[in-house]
Amino acid sequence: MLDNTATEDEMRVNPTRAADLVKSLATIRNAVAKTNTADRKVRLVAVSKLKPASDILSLVEAKEPQYHFGENYVQELQHKAEILPRSIRWHFIGGLQTNKCKSLAEGIPNLWCVASVDTAKKADQLEKGRAALCESDQGKDVQKEGGLHVYVQVNTSGEESKSGVEPGDASMELCKHIREKCPHLKLSGLMTIGAIARSKAGGENEDFVALVKERESIVKALDMQTSDLELSMGMSADFEEAIRQGSNEVRVGSQIFGARPPKQSKEAKEQVEEGKD
């Protein structure tokens, strides 16, 4: 059970802070619109990891509300989902342990997307969790919305420090597995995190080029339409270039919420350790 006093403190919106957040969000939205010269639908996910619930509430309650928020750590997401409005569409975008997939998919009815699926085992556990939720009383509305959106994370940069399935047959087989074996999941796209050095260099990012080619191969192999498989690529440092290269979704955090707590702080360290695979 939540401590009511703690919850009230977490949900207390500071008007000055709220105004700053709304201004920052508007700036990013304008940048997205300006860059999107192809007039393609581009989803903005506000990455709220390690930020207080009051920051999220400020944007949900804004005149032009934001509903898509991204979190990296299971425990933090579960807590925020419990105390914040059900209208939020949560995206889990961090590294995910297989043994936490079922509880994540089952315990958060308004979990809209898991963007970091890189093994069939994780997909299977997410499937079990979502199936269990749909069979429960609180899962009735979930069934109407269709399956839990999932993105297959592809390691296009080849960096060992990054999660993701290798491009080629491995990613295609995982996509096929989700479509054929996971009826409560909806294969919605591919996700990648470009190498930071390439993002800082500016210009066309070869990691994004690789993801575009990966989609072309997969839709052909699985007899899909290109529009059936979105691309989620681009973060605070490179979202504009990602949009120019065809991204359907960008994940922006620090340019909206400001700098996050240093990882060496106690609270952040606990969250980071919890999110390791």
C-alpha positions in Angstrom: 0.0 0.0 0.0 1.3 3.5 -0.9 2.1 6.0 1.9 -0.5 8.7 1.4 1.8 11.5 2.6 4.6 10.4 0.3 2.1 10.2 -2.6 0.8 13.7 -2.0 4.4 15.0 -2.0 5.2 13.2 -5.2 2.2 14.6 -6.9 2.5 18.2 -5.8 3.0 20.3 -9.0 5.1 23.4 -8.7 3.6 26.0 -11.1 7.0 27.5 -12.0 8.5 24.1 -12.8 5.4 23.1 -14.7 5.6 26.2 -16.9 9.2 25.5 -17.7 8.4 21.9 -18.6 5.6 22.9 -20.9 7.8 25.4 -22.6 10.6 22.8 -23.1 8.1 20.3 -24.5 6.7 22.9 -26.9 10.2 23.6 -28.2 10.8 19.9 -28.9 7.4 19.5 -30.6 8.2 22.5 -32.8 11.6 21.0 -33.7 9.9 17.7 -34.6 7.3 19.4 -36.8 9.9 21.5 -38.5 12.2 18.6 -39.2 9.4 16.3 -40.4 9.3 17.8 -43.9 7.8 14.5 -45.2 4.7 15.2 -43.1 5.1 11.7 -41.6 3.4 10.8 -38.3 6.2 11.0 -35.7 5.5 10.0 -32.1 7.3 11.9 -29.4 8.0 9.9 -26.2 9.0 12.0 -23.3 11.6 10.0 -21.4 10.9 10.6 -17.7 13.2 8.1 -16.0 14.5 9.3 -12.7 12.2 12.3 -12.8 9.4 12.9 -10.2 5.8 12.0 -10.8 4.9 15.6 -10.5 6.9 16.5 -13.6 4.9 13.9 -15.6 1.6 15.1 -14.1 2.5 18.7 -15.2 2.7 17.6 -18.8 -0.4 15.4 -18.6 -2.4 18.3 -17.2 -1.1 20.8 -19.7 -3.3 22.7 -22.2 -1.8 20.5 -24.9 -1.2 17.3 -22.9 1.6 14.8 -23.4 0.5 11.2 -22.9 3.4 9.0 -24.2 6.2 8.7 -21.5 9.2 6.4 -21.5 10.7 4.7 -18.4 13.9 2.6 -18.1 13.5 0.8 -14.8 10.8 -1.7 -13.9 10.3 -0.8 -10.3 10.2 3.0 -11.0 7.7 2.4 -13.8 5.4 0.2 -11.7 5.3 2.9 -8.9 4.6 5.7 -11.3 1.9 3.8 -13.1 0.2 3.1 -9.8 -0.1 6.7 -8.8 -0.4 8.6 -12.1 -3.4 8.9 -14.4 -4.5 5.9 -16.4 -4.6 8.1 -19.5 -0.8 7.9 -19.7 0.6 5.5 -22.4 3.7 4.1 -20.8 6.7 2.9 -22.9 9.3 0.7 -21.3 12.5 1.5 -23.2 15.3 0.2 -21.0 17.2 -3.1 -20.7 14.8 -5.7 -19.4 15.4 -8.9 -17.5 13.5 -11.9 -18.7 12.2 -12.8 -15.3 10.6 -9.3 -15.0 8.8 -9.4 -18.3 5.6 -11.2 -17.1 5.1 -8.9 -14.1 5.7 -5.8 -16.2 3.1 -6.8 -18.9 0.6 -8.1 -16.4 0.8 -5.4 -13.7 0.5 -2.2 -15.8 -2.8 -2.1 -17.8 -1.8 1.2 -19.5 1.7 -0.1 -20.5 1.5 0.8 -24.2 4.8 -0.4 -25.5 7.9 -2.4 -24.7 10.6 -1.1 -27.0 13.6 -3.3 -26.0 12.6 -6.8 -26.9 15.7 -8.7 -28.1 15.0 -12.4 -27.4 12.2 -14.8 -28.0 12.2 -15.7 -24.2 11.4 -12.1 -23.3 8.7 -12.0 -25.9 7.2 -15.2 -24.5 7.2 -13.8 -20.9 5.6 -10.6 -22.1 3.0 -12.7 -23.9 2.2 -14.7 -20.7 1.9 -11.5 -18.7 -0.4 -9.8 -21.1 -2.6 -12.9 -21.5 -3.0 -13.1 -17.8 -3.9 -9.4 -17.6 -6.5 -9.8 -20.4 -8.1 -12.6 -18.4 -8.5 -10.5 -15.3 -11.2 -8.0 -14.4 -8.9 -5.0 -15.0 -7.9 -6.4 -18.4 -11.3 -5.9 -20.1 -10.4 -2.5 -21.4 -7.0 -3.7 -22.4 -8.5 -6.3 -24.7 -10.3 -3.6 -26.6 -7.1 -1.8 -27.4 -5.5 -4.7 -29.0 -2.1 -6.3 -28.2 0.8 -4.8 -26.3 3.0 -2.9 -28.8 6.5 -4.3 -28.9 9.6 -3.2 -30.8 12.5 -5.5 -31.6 15.7 -3.8 -30.5 18.4 -4.2 -33.1 22.1 -3.5 -32.3 22.9 -1.7 -35.5 26.2 -0.2 -34.1 27.7 -3.5 -33.2 28.8 -2.1 -29.8 29.0 -4.7 -27.0 27.8 -2.1 -24.5 24.4 -2.0 -26.3 21.6 -4.5 -26.1 19.8 -5.7 -29.1 19.6 -8.6 -31.5 22.0 -8.7 -34.4 20.8 -7.5 -37.8 19.9 -10.2 -40.4 18.4 -13.6 -39.8 18.3 -13.1 -36.0 16.1 -10.1 -36.0 13.9 -11.5 -38.8 13.3 -14.7 -36.8 12.5 -12.8 -33.7 9.9 -10.7 -35.5 8.4 -13.8 -37.0 8.2 -15.4 -33.6 6.4 -12.5 -32.1 3.9 -12.4 -35.0 3.2 -16.1 -34.9 3.6 -17.2 -31.3 2.5 -14.1 -29.3 -1.1 -13.3 -30.0 -1.3 -10.7 -27.1 1.6 -8.8 -28.5 1.6 -6.5 -31.5 4.9 -6.3 -33.5 4.9 -2.6 -34.1 8.4 -1.8 -35.2 12.2 -1.9 -34.8 14.2 0.1 -32.4 17.9 1.1 -32.3 20.2 3.4 -30.3 22.7 5.0 -32.6 26.4 5.2 -31.5 26.9 8.4 -29.6 30.1 9.3 -31.5 28.1 9.1 -34.8 25.3 11.2 -33.4 27.7 13.9 -32.3 29.5 13.9 -35.6 26.3 15.1 -37.3 25.0 14.2 -40.7 23.6 10.9 -41.9 23.9 8.3 -39.2 24.9 4.9 -40.6 23.2 3.1 -37.6 19.9 4.7 -38.8 20.6 3.7 -42.4 21.1 0.1 -41.2 17.8 0.1 -39.4 16.0 1.3 -42.5 17.6 -1.5 -44.5 16.7 -4.0 -41.8 13.0 -3.0 -42.0 13.1 -3.4 -45.8 14.5 -7.0 -45.5 12.0 -8.0 -42.7 8.8 -6.7 -44.4 9.8 -8.5 -47.6 10.6 -11.8 -45.8 7.4 -11.7 -43.7 5.1 -10.3 -46.4 4.3 -7.1 -44.5 3.7 -3.5 -45.6 6.4 -1.0 -44.8 3.8 1.0 -42.8 3.2 -2.0 -40.6 6.7 -1.8 -39.1 7.7 1.5 -37.5 11.2 2.7 -36.8 12.0 4.0 -33.4 15.3 5.8 -33.5 16.6 9.1 -32.3 17.1 10.6 -28.8 17.9 14.0 -27.4 21.2 14.3 -29.2 20.1 13.0 -32.6 16.3 13.0 -32.9 16.2 15.5 -35.7 18.6 13.5 -37.9 16.6 10.4 -37.1 13.4 12.0 -38.3 15.2 13.1 -41.5 16.2 9.4 -42.0 12.7 8.1 -41.5 12.0 7.6 -37.8 8.4 7.2 -36.7 9.2 7.7 -33.1 11.8 9.7 -31.1 12.7 9.4 -27.4 13.6 12.7 -25.8 14.3 13.2 -22.1 17.0 15.7 -21.0 15.9 18.4 -23.5 12.4 18.3 -21.9 13.1 17.5 -18.2 16.7 18.8 -17.8 19.7 16.8 -16.5 19.0 13.7 -14.6 20.4 12.9 -11.1 24.0 11.6 -11.3 24.2 7.9 -11.5 26.4 7.7 -8.5 23.6 9.0 -6.3 22.0 6.4 -4.1 18.6 6.6 -5.6 19.8 6.5 -9.2 22.3 3.7 -8.5 19.5 1.5 -7.1 17.5 2.1 -10.2 20.4 1.5 -12.6 21.2 -1.8 -10.8 17.6 -2.9 -10.9 17.5 -2.3 -14.7 20.5 -4.5 -15.6 20.0 -7.6 -17.6 
